[in-house]
Amino acid sequence: MDSSGVSGITEMPSEVAPKNSEQSVGQVSDEFNGKRILRRFDSLDLESSTVPGRHGHDSKAAGWSVILHLAFQSIGIVYGDIGTSPLYVYASTFTDGIKHNDDILGVLSLIFYTLTLIPLVKYVFIVLQANDNGEGGTFALYSLICRYAKVGLIPNQQAEDRDVSNFQLELPSSRQRIASVVKAKLESSQFAKFFLLFATMLGTSMVIGDGVLTPCISVLSAVGGITNATTEITEDMIVWISVAILIFLFMLQRFGTDKVGYTFAPIICVWFAFIGGIGLFNFIKFDPTVVKAIKPQYIVQYFQRNKKEAWVSLGGIVLAITGTEALFADVGHFTVRSIQISMCSVTYPALILAYAGQASFLRKHNDLVKETFYKSIPEPMYWPMFVVAIFSSIVASQAMISGTFSIVQQSLSLGCFPRVKIVHTSAKYEGQVYIPEVNYLLMLACVGVTLAFKSTTKIGNAYGIAVVFVMTLTSAFLVLIMIMIWKSHILLVISYVLVIGSVELLYLSSVFYKFDQGGYLPLAFAAILMTIMYIWNDVHRRKYFYELDHKISLEKLNEIATDKNLCRMPGLAMFYSELVQGIPPIFKHYVENVPALHSILIFLTIKSLPISKVPVEERFLFRRVEPRDQNVFRCVVRYGYIDVRSEDEPFEKMLVERLKQFIINDFRFSQRKLSNGKNDGELEVEFFNEEDENEEVEHVKEELEREIEAMDQASHAGIVHLIGENEVVARKGASIGKRFLINYAFNFLKKNLRQTENVFEIPQKRMLKVGMTYEL
């Protein structure tokens, strides 16, 4: 048995690529000092080392014109949520009115330092550096940690996964003892592994909850501004207009993020110009002295005057940084540098001017705090601003809805979410997907929340918890990355925890105070989503280990393949299995009931790696299962968590072509006489004289032609996809909890969601389901 636990499979050395050139998969050797040399590897890594990895947008390689273009695009896609926060921050902060005029300075000072510390310092300059090959979000942080330390609970891991070019981490050369200690503690603690997965699921659930609340509060706030123009519009009418806009928004999702988002992207640029310009106008007109809010002493005085009420009001101030997580989640569509430029040059200055202008207005109009945004707009600008606000709220909603789709896709790829259909909506932008089931559930949730709460104040209470919770979890993951992967100086880590961490914990304590006033909503969403994710992930792992424990041995496979009573018919059969390490038990079950096998057998595993993308050139890994003349192969098809199988990637054709290349390479290696001597992990190949080499070449060609011909005949005769339709039940003697989890909860989810063939887009006419019961 080889190092990855697969029995009876021929090892394949990898080719050695010459410097400054790319070898095809068929090129298998190089020369060193006049001798052919072959690298020695433990297992299947031929394709995994052939092509340099792609790491998304490379800001170093990209010219400034590209970076500036991406920076402009990011304004419309990334900042819609945080950009529309001025619609409701002051109203949500001063829920009981303004009691002292200097309280406005205290709140403005809090907003200024919160915007500076969290979105600007933490996310733009620190968190964005923790991207996973260009991708961001909770799962990206989790995958980074899983790749560096063995803390992942995803079972199907192989040694050769590390040879995928995108898998490697660029670590600092210096080594610190604390990094090794933390890593060892995490790897040795089963509790720590479960807690990391739990925290990842919680963060994911909260972001999805954010995706529900963002459209509600953004659209409701924007539409509510119409009451300043007419008194004939009632609260119920505002609610129903908002519901109509929300339904329209979700109906548009099927057309894709690029078409919806980029259509309205220039609106956000106009929006920032408007709120920045009006803010500057109000700042000059009403009270320029609010600039002194830059002094932190006004924050201290604010808390001294208001005590508990000031602490509670933090739940409204935190709404100024809603959508900050989108900075990190959407980094895959842009570059770190482009987001840094757009934040520092456009978004941050515009927001500071907007909040300063509103504060200046409120210093002269304390009684208008409930309608601060629209009342502070100069009368000639009211209707243009109202229209822009409506469109901006739609863009803000779009950003979080798209983020929800991406997060569900990542969860699905890592075995943490039930099977759903993922539609790739753009050939140009890889990360843009649409998930019909999730879209309709989000729409129902948004409409339900809007009709039930009706006001932005209560939705704001719920919104705050979702926002701060995700930020706090991001900080926790980031501290682990700073210690273990970046190996930052311990003083920097402590400084981060004391400054950023303490601010976030203070906000978290405040938003939880309003738990009974709507704050329970995101936690209820998270509880439902986490229950679904836990049930699916738990049974997913149990099924995998069941197959691992009951996999077919090499001797049994040889016995089945050489059985005289077994009929071999022309064609190519693909047996789908989640098992990476061996032949699944369903194969034996199939042969016992159908005593016939196709001439070419491929045991196929669709596998997700904890990286964002796997280059197409490195996707297929093959091994030959002995005996050679039975034409049985193992194939692992690897995807990253944002990779999507699409019609643009002809799966069957690519698999057959890659298999042919593997057979060619396999024949070349198998016919060489390898010496026993080895040096520095490399094997030397004996020379042949010209006559022997010619005979060898002819012999290899004949055998190779026969096998390639057999492969062509099999693929032309027809390709059949055999899917395991496994029924899972709790084994006899299982506890009541386990029986409920497996027999009822999991099977309920399975029956009401898409089947495997729909997710993998397997042709119905060439699909055969094989039923088998697993007792877990």
ZIJOFEN-V556505 format. One record per residue. N is the residue number from 1. RES is the residue in one small letter. PHI is phi in degrees with one decimal (NA if undefined). Layout:
n: [N/N]
res: [RES/RES]
phi: [PHI/PHI]
This chain:
n: [1/2/3/4/5/6/7/8/9/10/11/12/13/14/15/16/17/18/19/20/21/22/23/24/25/26/27/28/29/30/31/32/33/34/35/36/37/38/39/40/41/42/43/44/45/46/47/48/49/50/51/52/53/54/55/56/57/58/59/60/61/62/63/64/65/66/67/68/69/70/71/72/73/74/75/76/77/78/79/80/81/82/83/84/85/86/87/88/89/90/91/92/93/94/95/96/97/98/99/100/101/102/103/104/105/106/107/108/109/110/111/112/113/114/115/116/117/118/119/120/121/122/123/124/125/126/127/128/129/130/131/132/133/134/135/136/137/138/139/140/141/142/143/144/145/146/147/148/149/150/151/152/153/154/155/156/157/158/159/160/161/162/163/164/165/166/167/168/169/170/171/172/173/174/175/176/177/178/179/180/181/182/183/184/185/186/187/188/189/190/191/192/193/194/195/196/197/198/199/200/201/202/203/204/205/206/207/208/209/210/211/212/213/214/215/216/217/218/219/220/221/222/223/224/225/226/227/228/229/230/231/232/233/234/235/236/237/238/239/240/241/242/243/244/245/246/247/248/249/250/251/252/253/254/255/256/257/258/259/260/261/262/263/264/265/266/267/268/269/270/271/272/273/274/275/276/277/278/279/280/281/282/283/284/285/286/287/288/289/290/291/292/293/294/295/296/297/298/299/300/301/302/303/304/305/306/307/308/309/310/311/312/313/314/315/316/317/318/319/320/321/322/323/324/325/326/327/328/329/330/331/332/333/334/335/336/337/338/339/340/341/342/343/344/345/346/347/348/349/350/351/352/353/354/355/356/357/358/359/360/361/362/363/364/365/366/367/368/369/370/371/372/373/374/375/376/377/378/379/380/381/382/383/384/385/386/387/388/389/390/391/392/393/394/395/396/397/398/399/400/401/402/403/404/405/406/407/408/409/410/411/412/413/414/415/416/417/418/419/420/421/422/423/424/425/426/427/428/429/430/431/432/433/434/435/436/437/438/439/440/441/442/443/444/445/446/447/448/449/450/451/452/453/454/455/456/457/458/459/460/461/462/463/464/465/466/467/468/469/470/471/472/473/474/475/476/477/478/479/480/481/482/483/484/485/486/487/488/489/490/491/492/493/494/495/496/497/498/499/500/501/502/503/504/505/506/507/508/509/510/511/512/513/514/515/516/517/518/519/520/521/522/523/524/525/526/527/528/529/530/531/532/533/534/535/536/537/538/539/540/541/542/543/544/545/546/547/548/549/550/551/552/553/554/555/556/557/558/559/560/561/562/563/564/565/566/567/568/569/570/571/572/573/574/575/576/577/578/579/580/581/582/583/584/585/586/587/588/589/590/591/592/593/594/595/596/597/598/599/600/601/602/603/604/605/606/607/608/609/610/611/612/613/614/615/616/617/618/619/620/621/622/623/624/625/626/627/628/629/630/631/632/633/634/635/636/637/638/639/640/641/642/643/644/645/646/647/648/649/650/651/652/653/654/655/656/657/658/659/660/661/662/663/664/665/666/667/668/669/670/671/672/673/674/675/676/677/678/679/680/681/682/683/684/685/686/687/688/689/690/691/692/693/694/695/696/697/698/699/700/701/702/703/704/705/706/707/708/709/710/711/712/713/714/715/716/717/718/719/720/721/722/723/724/725/726/727/728/729/730/731/732/733/734/735/736/737/738/739/740/741/742/743/744/745/746/747/748/749/750/751/752/753/754/755/756/757/758/759/760/761/762/763/764/765/766/767/768/769/770/771/772/773/774/775/776]
res: [m/d/s/s/g/v/s/g/i/t/e/m/p/s/e/v/a/p/k/n/s/e/q/s/v/g/q/v/s/d/e/f/n/g/k/r/i/l/r/r/f/d/s/l/d/l/e/s/s/t/v/p/g/r/h/g/h/d/s/k/a/a/g/w/s/v/i/l/h/l/a/f/q/s/i/g/i/v/y/g/d/i/g/t/s/p/l/y/v/y/a/s/t/f/t/d/g/i/k/h/n/d/d/i/l/g/v/l/s/l/i/f/y/t/l/t/l/i/p/l/v/k/y/v/f/i/v/l/q/a/n/d/n/g/e/g/g/t/f/a/l/y/s/l/i/c/r/y/a/k/v/g/l/i/p/n/q/q/a/e/d/r/d/v/s/n/f/q/l/e/l/p/s/s/r/q/r/i/a/s/v/v/k/a/k/l/e/s/s/q/f/a/k/f/f/l/l/f/a/t/m/l/g/t/s/m/v/i/g/d/g/v/l/t/p/c/i/s/v/l/s/a/v/g/g/i/t/n/a/t/t/e/i/t/e/d/m/i/v/w/i/s/v/a/i/l/i/f/l/f/m/l/q/r/f/g/t/d/k/v/g/y/t/f/a/p/i/i/c/v/w/f/a/f/i/g/g/i/g/l/f/n/f/i/k/f/d/p/t/v/v/k/a/i/k/p/q/y/i/v/q/y/f/q/r/n/k/k/e/a/w/v/s/l/g/g/i/v/l/a/i/t/g/t/e/a/l/f/a/d/v/g/h/f/t/v/r/s/i/q/i/s/m/c/s/v/t/y/p/a/l/i/l/a/y/a/g/q/a/s/f/l/r/k/h/n/d/l/v/k/e/t/f/y/k/s/i/p/e/p/m/y/w/p/m/f/v/v/a/i/f/s/s/i/v/a/s/q/a/m/i/s/g/t/f/s/i/v/q/q/s/l/s/l/g/c/f/p/r/v/k/i/v/h/t/s/a/k/y/e/g/q/v/y/i/p/e/v/n/y/l/l/m/l/a/c/v/g/v/t/l/a/f/k/s/t/t/k/i/g/n/a/y/g/i/a/v/v/f/v/m/t/l/t/s/a/f/l/v/l/i/m/i/m/i/w/k/s/h/i/l/l/v/i/s/y/v/l/v/i/g/s/v/e/l/l/y/l/s/s/v/f/y/k/f/d/q/g/g/y/l/p/l/a/f/a/a/i/l/m/t/i/m/y/i/w/n/d/v/h/r/r/k/y/f/y/e/l/d/h/k/i/s/l/e/k/l/n/e/i/a/t/d/k/n/l/c/r/m/p/g/l/a/m/f/y/s/e/l/v/q/g/i/p/p/i/f/k/h/y/v/e/n/v/p/a/l/h/s/i/l/i/f/l/t/i/k/s/l/p/i/s/k/v/p/v/e/e/r/f/l/f/r/r/v/e/p/r/d/q/n/v/f/r/c/v/v/r/y/g/y/i/d/v/r/s/e/d/e/p/f/e/k/m/l/v/e/r/l/k/q/f/i/i/n/d/f/r/f/s/q/r/k/l/s/n/g/k/n/d/g/e/l/e/v/e/f/f/n/e/e/d/e/n/e/e/v/e/h/v/k/e/e/l/e/r/e/i/e/a/m/d/q/a/s/h/a/g/i/v/h/l/i/g/e/n/e/v/v/a/r/k/g/a/s/i/g/k/r/f/l/i/n/y/a/f/n/f/l/k/k/n/l/r/q/t/e/n/v/f/e/i/p/q/k/r/m/l/k/v/g/m/t/y/e/l]
phi: [NA/-84.6/-66.1/-95.1/85.3/-101.8/-83.4/62.1/-126.4/-69.1/-74.9/-123.1/-67.2/-92.8/-75.2/-108.1/-84.2/-63.3/-64.7/58.6/-148.3/-110.5/-91.6/-76.3/-61.3/-75.1/-85.3/-121.0/-147.1/-138.8/-115.2/-139.9/54.0/83.9/-123.0/-73.8/-125.8/-129.9/-75.8/-103.6/-128.9/-75.2/-156.4/-61.6/-136.3/-60.0/-73.0/-70.4/-116.3/-85.8/-125.4/-57.7/-74.9/-104.7/-120.3/68.6/-75.1/-101.6/-67.9/-73.2/-77.4/-72.3/-77.0/-64.3/-63.7/-67.1/-62.8/-67.4/-63.6/-66.1/-62.4/-64.4/-62.4/-64.2/-59.1/-77.9/-93.8/-88.1/-102.2/-60.2/-72.8/-65.6/-70.9/-92.0/-59.5/-58.6/-62.1/-139.4/-65.8/-64.4/-64.3/-77.4/-81.0/-94.7/-67.4/-106.4/88.9/-92.0/-94.9/-144.6/-61.8/-74.8/-61.2/-64.2/-66.7/-62.6/-67.9/-60.9/-64.1/-62.4/-62.4/-60.7/-73.0/-68.2/-63.3/-74.2/-74.7/-85.5/-64.8/-78.3/-72.6/-66.8/-79.1/-67.6/-105.3/-120.2/-63.0/-60.1/-73.7/-93.1/-72.9/-104.6/51.4/96.0/-100.0/-124.6/110.5/-59.7/-67.7/-64.8/-64.1/-62.3/-68.0/-62.0/-65.1/-64.5/-74.5/-86.1/-120.8/-81.4/-117.6/-74.4/-101.6/-74.7/-76.6/-86.5/-110.4/-128.3/-62.6/-74.4/-59.5/-69.6/-83.0/-64.3/-59.0/-77.9/-75.3/-69.0/-102.1/-89.5/-100.0/-62.7/-73.1/-72.3/-119.5/-124.1/-62.8/-62.9/-63.4/-66.1/-65.1/-62.5/-60.4/-63.6/-63.1/-64.9/-68.5/-91.2/-106.6/-66.7/-61.3/-62.0/-63.6/-66.0/-66.1/-62.2/-65.8/-60.8/-63.8/-64.8/-62.8/-64.2/-61.5/-62.2/-63.7/-67.0/-65.7/-63.8/-61.9/-61.4/-65.1/-81.2/-81.0/-58.5/-60.1/-62.7/-72.3/-67.8/-68.2/-63.2/-66.5/-67.2/-66.8/-61.1/-65.3/-69.2/-66.6/-75.0/-99.5/-150.8/-95.9/-78.0/-86.8/-88.5/-62.6/-63.4/-64.8/-61.0/-62.1/-70.7/-64.5/-62.0/-60.7/-62.6/-64.6/-62.6/-62.0/-60.2/-60.7/-72.0/-67.8/-76.6/-60.5/-62.6/-81.4/101.3/-62.2/-64.4/-73.1/-75.7/-66.7/-73.0/-64.1/-101.5/-55.0/-60.5/-60.6/-65.9/-62.8/-63.2/-59.4/-63.2/-63.0/-66.2/-68.6/-68.4/-66.6/-65.9/-61.8/-64.1/-61.6/-66.7/-60.0/-74.0/-73.2/-96.8/-159.4/-64.0/-70.4/-65.7/-61.3/-70.7/-65.3/-66.9/-79.6/-63.5/-61.5/-70.0/-68.1/-60.6/-63.9/-61.0/-71.8/-65.1/-74.2/-106.1/48.3/-61.3/-62.1/-66.4/-64.0/-64.8/-66.9/-59.5/-64.1/-86.2/-63.9/-64.1/-67.1/-68.9/-115.7/-64.9/86.4/-62.4/-61.3/-64.7/-55.6/-84.3/-64.1/-98.4/-64.3/-63.8/-84.4/-133.0/-129.9/-60.0/-63.3/-65.1/-70.8/-61.4/-66.0/-65.7/-68.4/-73.4/-95.1/-122.7/-64.2/-61.7/-60.8/-63.6/-67.5/-61.5/-63.0/-62.5/-69.5/-66.1/-64.0/-64.6/-63.9/-60.2/-63.3/-68.6/-60.9/-102.7/-137.6/-58.4/-76.8/-100.6/-62.9/-66.6/-125.9/-54.4/-62.1/-74.8/-69.8/-84.1/-83.0/-56.1/-54.4/-64.2/-95.3/-60.9/-67.8/-57.8/-67.3/-63.4/-64.2/-63.0/-62.7/-61.9/-66.4/-65.7/-65.4/-67.2/-64.7/-60.4/-65.4/-59.9/-60.9/-76.2/-64.9/-62.5/-61.8/-63.2/-58.3/-63.1/-68.0/-63.4/-61.1/-63.6/-61.5/-62.7/-65.1/-97.0/73.3/-112.2/-150.8/-59.8/-64.8/-135.8/-81.3/-111.5/-106.5/-84.2/-94.0/-141.6/-79.9/-89.0/-110.3/-65.2/-84.6/-94.9/-130.0/-134.5/-120.4/-55.2/-60.6/-66.9/-60.0/-70.7/-66.4/-61.7/-61.9/-62.7/-65.2/-62.5/-62.9/-62.4/-65.0/-63.0/-69.5/-79.2/-91.5/65.9/-124.0/-72.9/-64.0/-68.0/-64.9/-61.6/-60.9/-69.1/-61.0/-59.6/-61.8/-61.1/-66.0/-70.4/-60.5/-64.0/-62.5/-66.7/-64.2/-59.9/-63.2/-61.8/-64.2/-64.3/-61.9/-61.9/-66.2/-61.5/-77.7/-85.7/-99.7/-75.8/53.9/-67.6/-61.5/-60.1/-67.7/-66.7/-63.5/-63.6/-61.6/-61.0/-64.1/-68.2/-87.2/-69.9/-60.5/-66.6/-61.9/-66.5/-66.1/-62.7/-64.7/-62.1/-63.7/-70.6/-67.5/-71.3/-62.6/-95.9/-57.4/-81.8/-106.7/116.8/-65.4/-71.1/-61.9/-64.4/-69.2/-66.6/-58.9/-62.9/-63.1/-65.5/-64.3/-68.0/-61.9/-62.4/-65.2/-66.3/-58.8/-65.7/-65.4/-63.9/-71.0/-57.2/-70.5/-62.3/-62.4/-63.7/-70.5/-63.5/-64.0/-64.4/-72.9/-113.4/-66.2/-82.4/-74.9/-61.1/-62.1/-67.6/-64.4/-61.6/-62.7/-68.1/-66.0/-98.8/-63.7/-65.6/-80.6/-91.3/-87.8/-104.9/-111.1/-63.8/137.2/-119.8/-113.2/-109.5/-93.4/-83.5/-152.2/-84.0/-80.2/-87.9/-102.3/125.6/-94.4/-69.5/-64.5/-67.1/-64.4/-61.7/-62.6/-66.8/-65.1/-65.1/-100.8/-129.3/-75.8/-151.9/-131.8/-74.9/-67.4/-120.1/-116.1/-128.0/-92.2/-108.7/-120.7/-89.4/-124.3/-105.6/-97.8/-78.0/-133.9/-73.2/-141.1/-112.2/-55.7/-55.6/-65.9/-109.9/-76.8/-99.6/-121.7/-121.9/-141.8/-94.2/-95.4/-72.2/-75.6/-59.5/-73.7/-87.4/55.2/-114.3/-132.7/-107.9/-137.5/-112.3/-106.3/-105.3/-128.1/-84.4/-77.4/-114.4/-70.8/-130.2/-74.3/-137.4/-66.7/-70.6/-115.2/-65.7/-60.8/-61.2/-62.7/-64.1/-62.4/-63.6/-63.4/-65.3/-65.5/-61.7/-62.1/-62.2/-62.2/-58.8/-64.8/-62.6/-66.3/-59.8/-75.2/-67.8/-90.5/-85.5/-94.9/-89.8/-78.4/-82.8/-73.4/-147.2/-142.7/56.3/76.8/-119.5/-103.1/-91.5/-109.7/-67.4/-77.5/-113.9/-75.5/-61.2/-67.4/-61.8/-66.1/-63.6/-63.1/-63.0/-61.4/-62.0/-64.3/-63.8/-59.9/-62.5/-65.2/-64.6/-61.7/-62.8/-72.3/-63.2/-63.5/-62.7/-65.0/-63.0/-63.1/-65.3/-68.6/-73.2/-67.4/136.4/-107.2/-115.6/-104.0/-104.1/-107.0/-77.7/-96.7/-84.8/-99.5/-106.9/-135.4/-72.7/-67.9/-61.9/88.5/-69.1/-68.2/-62.0/-61.8/-68.4/-62.7/-65.5/-59.8/-86.7/-72.0/-113.5/-64.1/-64.9/-66.3/-65.5/-61.8/-62.8/-71.1/-101.6/-124.7/-67.6/-85.0/-56.6/-65.4/-74.5/-70.2/-89.1/55.3/-81.1/-58.6/-63.7/-70.5/-114.9/-116.7/-131.2/-94.3/-118.2/-86.8/-159.4/-102.6/-105.1/-97.5/-97.9]
